[in-house]
Amino acid sequence: MPKLRWTLDTEDPVFINCPMSPIEVVTDEGFAYANVSWDDPQPMDNSGMLTVTQVNYPGDSFYVGTHSVNITAVDEDGNIGICSFTVIVQDNENPEFNCSIGNVLVQVDMNSSTAQADWTLPDATDNVGVVRMTQSHNQSYYFHIGMTLVTHMAWDDADNQDSCSFYVIVIDKSPPVISDCPDYPVMSYTDPGQATGTANWTEPIAFDNSGYLNWYKSNQPFSSFPIGETLVSYNATDNSSNTAICLFSVVIVDNEAPIFYTCPSNITMATDPNQASAIVNWSDPSVSDNSDELLLSGQSHMSGDMFRIGQTLVVYNATDPYNNIAVCSFIIHIYDDDDPDLQCPSDITTNTTYGQHDTYNVTWSDPIVNDNSGEVIKPTSKYTSGNNAFNIGTTVVIYDAVDSSGNAAMCNFTITVTDKENPVINNCPIDTTVNTTTGLPTANISWIEPTAIDNSGYWSLTADMEPGSDFPIGNIVVTYTAEDPYENTATCSFTVTVEDNEAPVFTVCPDSQSVNTTNGEYVGVATWNTPTASDNSETLPIIVGSHNTTFKFPAGNTLVQYTATDPYDNVNMTCTFTVTVEDNEAPIITSCPDNIETTTDTTTDSTTVTWAPVTTTDNSGVAPNITTSIEQGAKLSIGNHTVDVTATDSSGNINATCSFNIEVLDDVPPVLTCPNDTLVMLGNTSSTVVVNWTPASVFDNSELAIVLYSSPKMSGDKFNIGTFVITYTAIDAFDNTATCIFTINVRDLELPYFEKCPESFTVGTDPGLATANVSWVEPVAIDNNGIKRTVQNYYPNQMYNISTYTVVYIAYDNSNNNATCEFVISVEDKELPNIICPGNITKETDPGIAFTLVTWNVPVPTDNVDILPTSVVPIPLVSPPVNISITGNVAYEQAYTAEDTSGNIASCTFFIKVEDREPPVITDCPPDMNLTTSSGVNYTTATWTEPTAEDNAGTPKLVTTHSSGSKFYIGDTIVTYTAEDDFMNTATCNFAITVQDIEPPEALTCPDNDTYSTDPGVPYKKDINWTVPVFQDNVPGLLDYSSNINPSSNTFQLRTTMVTYEATDTSMNTGYCIFYITVIDDENPHISCPDNVNIHAGDGSSVAVVKWSLNMTDNTDDLRVSGTGTQYNQSGQEFPIGVTTLEYVVTDGFGNMDNCSFTVIVIDKQVPVFKTCPDSISTETDPRASTARVSWDTPEIEDNSGQVSLVASTSSDSSFNIGTTSVVYIASDNSNNIAICSFNVTVEDTEAPVLECPRDIIDVATTTLGINITWPDPRYTDNSEKPVHISSTHTSPDVFIFGTHTVTYTGIDQSKNSGTCQFEIKIGGKYYECSKNRN
């Protein structure tokens, strides 16, 4: 055979008309791309067989940017020819604003020269997309008053731009703001001796948001104002004619008192004949005032007035129109030299004092004393009315009277005493209440017999009963009588009450017993003999029991109680016994569930099983407790399970005759989960690959062994390139089957990758430029099968504007798997703006003010890119020209900041210094002053209205050689004031003060006013002593002394007496010491009350009669008796049941008091009486209720006290539950005496329960011979509100065959009343007969 020869083709294909690179075009109008066309290049190859691949074709759309177009031709031997060129699409289309914004009109913000304006931001559109939008001012910018041009700019990526402009117009309608305007009147006082005053205030400060103000003020501080109120106004107006006004009042108060130039001296003289007074004359004083206005004068007395004995202070008042008052005063002393006129009472005849041979405490009217002085003179005697002792016979009583000036008089009268006094019985026994002797209807009573006395010393005492006698039940009055030789008699009585408080005694009481419940009921019947009882009153007691032998006792323990009551309401309740009713009857199971067949849950080898409720009944009427060997709702595993049922009633009786079977089957297939679909990358040198995977996971609810296999391949088999479907099959132990599938794809999926892809970075603009030259190391693409092509959108070493650029490199391998390298370049402006401030400024204040107007040129910044139009901001926020206050040593700092469009901020600072060289001004320098020495010293304290100082730079410091209120000694003193401001500028003022001595002597010691009690038994006090006062004068020299009464040897009557001392110096200045001595009576009277009284109310009465007497004495005859006791008659008064406290208070004419009290206790032992008591009541329950409302007539009750309360265990017209209820009425009076009335109320239930069955179940179709039907249990109600026993002809669920079936439910309540309901179940459809050939 000829040899075959192979020729290797190594020649690459060639493109003969590859387009010239680059192809440059602009975007189509309105679009972000351009449709680009070129002539398709034609590939040629020596083999003639070529495969051409390309991504882009003529007419394709290219977005803005640079795009590489690659066309590849490959021959059969793998030789490759490439045609590559670049398409550059440029955007020269400007963005477009929708600029529909008109000019914006706003008002300045409150207290500001600027305002924030708000507008809708304009929209800008671009064929590519707006890259950046700016605005000259944003909506948070503060616009100054006037017009400001606002411009919005939009740039796209190609720096094409558009703009939108409008004006923001800021209007100032805010008036200036005046601060520190006085919010209260400015108060000042008149200058000394003047009708005007100087007022000062802190001037208000005005501020305007615009920074420009014109001031007007009606008055200056430190001006003179007339007395009264003057309105002061400050007006501030800005350049927009907005005005603010500050109004306040200046009030000048005249606080300078008028001056008395003459004032009369003290006057002493005797009373006019037979008068208690004298007429006195003097010359009126003279007075003047600084206000020169009419003075309103007043005086306590007129010259020529009548003055009474003693010292009288005469006062003149001078009041100017502004209520300033001056006082002139002097003393007028009138003395008495006339004797009193004394008239004694008539002679007196009286009886001996009770129980004495003498008489005591004889009372009479004090003698009548008349005196020209008109004073009340208390006559004196060795006998005192109401506090004395006189023997039988006649006694002469002598009285003396002395007035306060020592003038005296005397008179007398006689007192005759006779004996007409009755005997007195002492220790009369009180009323006595005792109980009967045990077992007897009587009581033996003893007492201590009373005694009798008589002032004559002779008497007899007799009684109608003796101590130690037997008294029957009831009240017996015992009386004693005493008689003296003069047939004067006295009696005393007391009551003996015998009460029966002995309760009856039970002689026979039944024992406790136990019985069983009646068959089918929850009650039982017990029998016993009625108890018997006896009583000491020899009357058979009344016996009442809580239950009788016909009563049906409920199961459990019931206490039976019997009560025995005698005729006196003594009660014995000690006969009690217990009846116990036991339940031995087991419950009945009326329905037991059928056997159950069910299947497991889908995820376990068990299932939750429930069954129809077990129904039961019990004689107790209470549902028995049902327990099961397997709980209802328990989970049961696959297999057979037996359930045993037990019913237990509340007495522990058990029924265990019910059980049923449950079978659990498994029909759930396994749960099979296949592996996820798998993509396998083929190796570079093989056409197959071994694939392994994790077998499918399987779960079965039975947890038994499972058969698992896969097809058509198993894990570990070899796979060719392609897609394979793998099926898994699982079969459990009960032949339940499950399957799942997954796929395996074998492909070449290996991607290329970039080595050293650059990180994102940021560069700043080149110095002084808005662009930057950016470079980076380009990444290299690597692939196991080689890189086919690489494309990119940006290139290094080019100029870039301020912006953010995302650089993307994409590499494709020969299988068109690609990799991406992406990073971000940010070009930022970090260059600060350039701003230069003016130089520092120094100025002086303008005349008369603390500030000056300063102006300067606002700096203009520059920047390498652009300055924000609103970025030049002064700190503080002020604009020149501006008023600046004195800065002192610390200059005012002014700064400016500038911000460029990239947020770079620069600032500059300069300083402004304002100096004060203007001296202060002192106004209202006080005039020279003439003064007199202060009391007791050779100097005086001088006060004046301080001068005021003002300064253009605030309030200066004002210092003085002497302060207002300083001490000034006799002679002339020069006072100097110096004002100095904070900047060492000064001013001065001077005035003279002259001090003269016109001071009278002063009493260094003067006795205090003092009060003395009368000497024992007399209405005056003798020989009062005190320390003679000591005087001193501010000028040394002898003093002339005088006084009206001397210490030690004197007599002071029951009144207040004035003592006067005078001291006169050599200059005829007179000083006084006046004090008062008061003599009072503080001797208490005496009163004694009887002992407390205990007494029983009369039979059938609510009161008792009581007698008593009082004894009173006092050193005076002026006694008054008050208190609760004065409301009763001491000779015999009726007192109500209870405690009455009698209190007596005796008071003499000087308010001295004594008191005593005792109690009268009236005891009530009589029990209330029931006039009527209802009989026992039987009735039926109200319709549909477990109760019956029962009414009866309230028992009638009466009591001797008239105060009785009635309490019922249950009120008439109340609701009573089924059964027997005892109703008890208890009547009690206020003394806790008690009576009882009781009866029974029996309520029977005759109303049947009401059952509500389910609706009829009809048209149930079935193809089987029978069908299982389930329905809800019927609802029931019963008026008793207690459980109802329910039984039925069918139990849900149940199997029903074709036809109509009636289901009947019957309910029986605990009173054996029964009710029923019914519904029908209709079964229809077709069925087939089973044959031996059918399964």
Salt bridges, closest charged atoms under 4 A:
GLU203 OE2 - LYS217 NZ 2.74
ASP366 OD2 - LYS378 NZ 2.56
GLU375 OE2 - ARG1055 NH1 2.04
ASP601 OD2 - LYS635 NZ 3.02
GLU844 OE2 - ARG917 NH1 2.77
GLU915 OE2 - LYS913 NZ 3.88
GLU915 OE1 - ARG917 NH2 2.88
ASP1015 OD1 - LYS1021 NZ 3.10
ASP1118 OD1 - ARG1120 NH1 3.59
ASP1154 OD2 - HIS1086 ND1 3.41
ASP1213 OD1 - ARG1189 NH1 3.88
GLU1252 OE2 - ARG1275 NH2 2.89
